[in-house]
Amino acid sequence: VDATKFAERIHHESELNRFINDLGRKESGNNWLSINCIGCFGEWQFAESTVHYLGYKHVTLKKFKNDPGIFPPELQRKALKSLIKLNLVLLKDYFNYIGDTIMGVQITKSGMIAASHLGGAQAVRLFLASKGRIDKEDVLGTSVRDYMKKFSFYDID
């Protein structure tokens, strides 16, 4: 039993790391110094407001531009893990949708987490509750459904 639990834990940690790496690749090409056209920054393209909400009030876009060392890779990863935990809490009442298919996309926990990273937990809740009729897009045209589909194949728990 202990060996099985250990193996499961290692598997889920590996899957989470694969998910985090692939999300970073999609967001910035895994470039921790990246700043996009709307001012999101870092490997996972954080909005300044998100970084502040997570408690990193000292990190601003302006300061990051001047000195990226204020938000180094290990701190960005820590912030992302905090955001994932927060989004899991915000989405827990919607886990009953896991396994359903909406607009051709199988709903999974990893897809929900990725989509909430893109558009926020509220956008995911609206997508699920509306059976996909409300499918918010970011300013670059990527939709909640797009991220739900792209990131639906990770066994994270």
Phi and psi in degrees as GROMACS dihedral restraints (atoms count N, CA, C in turn):
[ dihedral_restraints ]
;  ai    aj    ak    al  type     phi  dphi    fc
    3     4     5     6     1   -62.6    20    10
    4     5     6     7     1   -40.9    20    10
    6     7     8     9     1   -65.0    20    10
    7     8     9    10     1   -38.7    20    10
    9    10    11    12     1   -65.5    20    10
   10    11    12    13     1   -44.6    20    10
   12    13    14    15     1   -62.8    20    10
   13    14    15    16     1   -41.1    20    10
   15    16    17    18     1   -61.5    20    10
   16    17    18    19     1   -46.7    20    10
   18    19    20    21     1   -62.6    20    10
   19    20    21    22     1   -41.3    20    10
   21    22    23    24     1   -63.6    20    10
   22    23    24    25     1   -42.4    20    10
   24    25    26    27     1   -62.8    20    10
   25    26    27    28     1   -44.5    20    10
   27    28    29    30     1   -62.8    20    10
   28    29    30    31     1   -41.5    20    10
   30    31    32    33     1   -61.0    20    10
   31    32    33    34     1   -47.8    20    10
   33    34    35    36     1   -67.9    20    10
   34    35    36    37     1   -36.9    20    10
   36    37    38    39     1   -63.1    20    10
   37    38    39    40     1   -41.8    20    10
   39    40    41    42     1   -63.3    20    10
   40    41    42    43     1   -43.5    20    10
   42    43    44    45     1   -64.8    20    10
   43    44    45    46     1   -41.3    20    10
   45    46    47    48     1   -62.6    20    10
   46    47    48    49     1   -42.8    20    10
   48    49    50    51     1   -64.0    20    10
   49    50    51    52     1   -39.3    20    10
   51    52    53    54     1   -64.4    20    10
   52    53    54    55     1   -43.1    20    10
   54    55    56    57     1   -60.0    20    10
   55    56    57    58     1   -49.4    20    10
   57    58    59    60     1   -60.0    20    10
   58    59    60    61     1   -44.5    20    10
   60    61    62    63     1   -63.4    20    10
   61    62    63    64     1   -45.1    20    10
   63    64    65    66     1   -68.0    20    10
   64    65    66    67     1   -36.0    20    10
   66    67    68    69     1   -64.1    20    10
   67    68    69    70     1   -42.3    20    10
   69    70    71    72     1   -62.7    20    10
   70    71    72    73     1   -37.9    20    10
   72    73    74    75     1   -63.7    20    10
   73    74    75    76     1   -42.9    20    10
   75    76    77    78     1   -68.3    20    10
   76    77    78    79     1   -41.2    20    10
   78    79    80    81     1   -72.4    20    10
   79    80    81    82     1   -42.5    20    10
   81    82    83    84     1  -143.8    20    10
   82    83    84    85     1     7.3    20    10
   84    85    86    87     1    69.7    20    10
   85    86    87    88     1    26.6    20    10
   87    88    89    90     1    60.3    20    10
   88    89    90    91     1    32.2    20    10
   90    91    92    93     1  -100.6    20    10
   91    92    93    94     1   106.4    20    10
   93    94    95    96     1   -67.9    20    10
   94    95    96    97     1   -13.9    20    10
   96    97    98    99     1   -94.6    20    10
   97    98    99   100     1    -0.9    20    10
   99   100   101   102     1   -65.5    20    10
  100   101   102   103     1   141.9    20    10
  102   103   104   105     1  -133.7    20    10
  103   104   105   106     1   125.0    20    10
  105   106   107   108     1   -91.8    20    10
  106   107   108   109     1  -178.3    20    10
  108   109   110   111     1   -68.5    20    10
  109   110   111   112     1   -16.1    20    10
  111   112   113   114     1  -107.4    20    10
  112   113   114   115     1     9.2    20    10
  114   115   116   117     1    90.0    20    10
  115   116   117   118     1    11.5    20    10
  117   118   119   120     1   -81.9    20    10
  118   119   120   121     1   147.4    20    10
  120   121   122   123     1  -140.7    20    10
  121   122   123   124     1   162.4    20    10
  123   124   125   126     1    88.8    20    10
  124   125   126   127     1   176.9    20    10
  126   127   128   129     1   -59.2    20    10
  127   128   129   130     1   -35.6    20    10
  129   130   131   132     1  -105.5    20    10
  130   131   132   133     1    16.6    20    10
  132   133   134   135     1    50.6    20    10
  133   134   135   136     1    62.1    20    10
  135   136   137   138     1   -77.0    20    10
  136   137   138   139     1   139.0    20    10
  138   139   140   141     1   -77.3    20    10
  139   140   141   142     1   147.2    20    10
  141   142   143   144     1   -56.6    20    10
  142   143   144   145     1   -40.1    20    10
  144   145   146   147     1   -63.2    20    10
  145   146   147   148     1   -35.3    20    10
  147   148   149   150     1   -67.8    20    10
  148   149   150   151     1   -45.0    20    10
  150   151   152   153     1   -59.8    20    10
  151   152   153   154     1   -42.2    20    10
  153   154   155   156     1   -66.8    20    10
  154   155   156   157     1   -41.9    20    10
  156   157   158   159     1   -59.7    20    10
  157   158   159   160     1   -35.0    20    10
  159   160   161   162     1   -77.2    20    10
  160   161   162   163     1    -4.1    20    10
  162   163   164   165     1   105.0    20    10
  163   164   165   166     1     2.1    20    10
  165   166   167   168     1   -96.6    20    10
  166   167   168   169     1    65.3    20    10
  168   169   170   171     1   -66.5    20    10
  169   170   171   172     1   -23.2    20    10
  171   172   173   174     1   -75.9    20    10
  172   173   174   175     1   -12.6    20    10
  174   175   176   177     1   -95.2    20    10
  175   176   177   178     1   118.7    20    10
  177   178   179   180     1  -127.3    20    10
  178   179   180   181     1   161.7    20    10
  180   181   182   183     1   -59.1    20    10
  181   182   183   184     1   -45.0    20    10
  183   184   185   186     1   -60.8    20    10
  184   185   186   187     1   -45.8    20    10
  186   187   188   189     1   -66.4    20    10
  187   188   189   190     1   -38.0    20    10
  189   190   191   192     1   -63.9    20    10
  190   191   192   193     1   -40.5    20    10
  192   193   194   195     1   -61.5    20    10
  193   194   195   196     1   -41.3    20    10
  195   196   197   198     1   -75.3    20    10
  196   197   198   199     1   -34.9    20    10
  198   199   200   201     1  -152.0    20    10
  199   200   201   202     1    88.9    20    10
  201   202   203   204     1   -57.8    20    10
  202   203   204   205     1   -18.1    20    10
  204   205   206   207     1   -62.9    20    10
  205   206   207   208     1   -14.2    20    10
  207   208   209   210     1   -71.7    20    10
  208   209   210   211     1   -16.9    20    10
  210   211   212   213     1  -138.4    20    10
  211   212   213   214     1    66.9    20    10
  213   214   215   216     1   -69.6    20    10
  214   215   216   217     1   167.8    20    10
  216   217   218   219     1   -51.5    20    10
  217   218   219   220     1   -43.3    20    10
  219   220   221   222     1   -67.9    20    10
  220   221   222   223     1   -32.4    20    10
  222   223   224   225     1   -74.1    20    10
  223   224   225   226     1   -36.7    20    10
  225   226   227   228     1   -61.7    20    10
  226   227   228   229     1   -43.2    20    10
  228   229   230   231     1   -63.9    20    10
  229   230   231   232     1   -41.2    20    10
  231   232   233   234     1   -62.7    20    10
  232   233   234   235     1   -42.4    20    10
  234   235   236   237     1   -63.3    20    10
  235   236   237   238     1   -42.0    20    10
  237   238   239   240     1   -62.6    20    10
  238   239   240   241     1   -44.2    20    10
  240   241   242   243     1   -62.2    20    10
  241   242   243   244     1   -37.3    20    10
  243   244   245   246     1   -64.8    20    10
  244   245   246   247     1   -41.0    20    10
  246   247   248   249     1   -65.4    20    10
  247   248   249   250     1   -39.5    20    10
  249   250   251   252     1   -61.1    20    10
  250   251   252   253     1   -46.6    20    10
  252   253   254   255     1   -60.6    20    10
  253   254   255   256     1   -43.0    20    10
  255   256   257   258     1   -61.5    20    10
  256   257   258   259     1   -46.9    20    10
  258   259   260   261     1   -64.9    20    10
  259   260   261   262     1   -34.2    20    10
  261   262   263   264     1   -61.8    20    10
  262   263   264   265     1   -40.8    20    10
  264   265   266   267     1   -65.1    20    10
  265   266   267   268     1   -44.6    20    10
  267   268   269   270     1   -67.3    20    10
  268   269   270   271     1   -22.5    20    10
  270   271   272   273     1  -103.9    20    10
  271   272   273   274     1    -2.9    20    10
  273   274   275   276     1   -56.5    20    10
  274   275   276   277     1   -33.6    20    10
  276   277   278   279     1   -73.3    20    10
  277   278   279   280     1    -3.5    20    10
  279   280   281   282     1  -112.4    20    10
  280   281   282   283     1     5.6    20    10
  282   283   284   285     1   -65.8    20    10
  283   284   285   286     1   -17.3    20    10
  285   286   287   288     1   -65.0    20    10
  286   287   288   289     1   -14.9    20    10
  288   289   290   291     1   -80.5    20    10
  289   290   291   292     1   -15.1    20    10
  291   292   293   294     1   -60.1    20    10
  292   293   294   295     1   129.0    20    10
  294   295   296   297     1   100.1    20    10
  295   296   297   298     1   -20.9    20    10
  297   298   299   300     1   -73.4    20    10
  298   299   300   301     1   162.3    20    10
  300   301   302   303     1  -116.7    20    10
  301   302   303   304     1   124.6    20    10
  303   304   305   306     1  -127.6    20    10
  304   305   306   307     1   125.1    20    10
  306   307   308   309     1    52.3    20    10
  307   308   309   310     1    39.2    20    10
  309   310   311   312     1    79.4    20    10
  310   311   312   313     1     8.0    20    10
  312   313   314   315     1  -116.5    20    10
  313   314   315   316     1   127.0    20    10
  315   316   317   318     1   -75.5    20    10
  316   317   318   319     1   128.8    20    10
  318   319   320   321     1   -81.7    20    10
  319   320   321   322     1   125.8    20    10
  321   322   323   324     1  -132.7    20    10
  322   323   324   325     1   163.2    20    10
  324   325   326   327     1   -63.2    20    10
  325   326   327   328     1   -42.7    20    10
  327   328   329   330     1   -65.9    20    10
  328   329   330   331     1   -36.8    20    10
  330   331   332   333     1   -65.0    20    10
  331   332   333   334     1   -39.4    20    10
  333   334   335   336     1   -65.0    20    10
  334   335   336   337     1   -41.4    20    10
  336   337   338   339     1   -65.1    20    10
  337   338   339   340     1   -45.6    20    10
  339   340   341   342     1   -62.9    20    10
  340   341   342   343     1   -44.3    20    10
  342   343   344   345     1   -65.2    20    10
  343   344   345   346     1   -34.6    20    10
  345   346   347   348     1   -71.0    20    10
  346   347   348   349     1   -29.1    20    10
  348   349   350   351     1   -65.4    20    10
  349   350   351   352     1   -39.1    20    10
  351   352   353   354     1   -69.4    20    10
  352   353   354   355     1   -52.0    20    10
  354   355   356   357     1  -123.7    20    10
  355   356   357   358     1     1.7    20    10
  357   358   359   360     1    93.8    20    10
  358   359   360   361     1   154.9    20    10
  360   361   362   363     1   -61.4    20    10
  361   362   363   364     1   -34.8    20    10
  363   364   365   366     1   -63.4    20    10
  364   365   366   367     1   -37.7    20    10
  366   367   368   369     1   -64.7    20    10
  367   368   369   370     1   -36.9    20    10
  369   370   371   372     1   -68.0    20    10
  370   371   372   373     1   -44.3    20    10
  372   373   374   375     1   -60.0    20    10
  373   374   375   376     1   -42.3    20    10
  375   376   377   378     1   -64.3    20    10
  376   377   378   379     1   -42.2    20    10
  378   379   380   381     1   -59.5    20    10
  379   380   381   382     1   -48.0    20    10
  381   382   383   384     1   -67.3    20    10
  382   383   384   385     1   -48.7    20    10
  384   385   386   387     1   -64.5    20    10
  385   386   387   388     1   -29.5    20    10
  387   388   389   390     1   -92.5    20    10
  388   389   390   391     1     5.7    20    10
  390   391   392   393     1    57.0    20    10
  391   392   393   394     1    35.2    20    10
  393   394   395   396     1    90.5    20    10
  394   395   396   397     1    -4.4    20    10
  396   397   398   399     1   -67.5    20    10
  397   398   399   400     1   -31.9    20    10
  399   400   401   402     1  -102.9    20    10
  400   401   402   403     1   106.9    20    10
  402   403   404   405     1  -128.2    20    10
  403   404   405   406     1    85.7    20    10
  405   406   407   408     1   -61.6    20    10
  406   407   408   409     1   146.6    20    10
  408   409   410   411     1  -119.7    20    10
  409   410   411   412     1   150.8    20    10
  411   412   413   414     1   -80.2    20    10
  412   413   414   415     1   178.3    20    10
  414   415   416   417     1   -66.3    20    10
  415   416   417   418     1   -15.7    20    10
  417   418   419   420     1   -93.7    20    10
  418   419   420   421     1    -0.2    20    10
  420   421   422   423     1    92.8    20    10
  421   422   423   424     1     6.1    20    10
  423   424   425   426     1   -85.2    20    10
  424   425   426   427     1   130.3    20    10
  426   427   428   429     1  -101.0    20    10
  427   428   429   430     1   164.3    20    10
  429   430   431   432     1   -55.4    20    10
  430   431   432   433     1   -45.3    20    10
  432   433   434   435     1   -58.9    20    10
  433   434   435   436     1   -41.8    20    10
  435   436   437   438     1   -55.7    20    10
  436   437   438   439     1   -47.5    20    10
  438   439   440   441     1   -73.3    20    10
  439   440   441   442     1   -35.3    20    10
  441   442   443   444     1   -58.6    20    10
  442   443   444   445     1   -41.8    20    10
  444   445   446   447     1   -73.0    20    10
  445   446   447   448     1   -49.4    20    10
  447   448   449   450     1   -61.5    20    10
  448   449   450   451     1   -34.5    20    10
  450   451   452   453     1  -110.8    20    10
  451   452   453   454     1    27.9    20    10
  453   454   455   456     1   -86.7    20    10
  454   455   456   457     1    -2.3    20    10
  456   457   458   459     1  -108.5    20    10
  457   458   459   460     1    26.7    20    10
  459   460   461   462     1  -110.3    20    10
  460   461   462   463     1   133.6    20    10
  462   463   464   465     1   -93.5    20    10
  463   464   465   466     1    74.3    20    10
  465   466   467   468     1  -107.2    20    10
  466   467   468   469     1   142.9    20    10
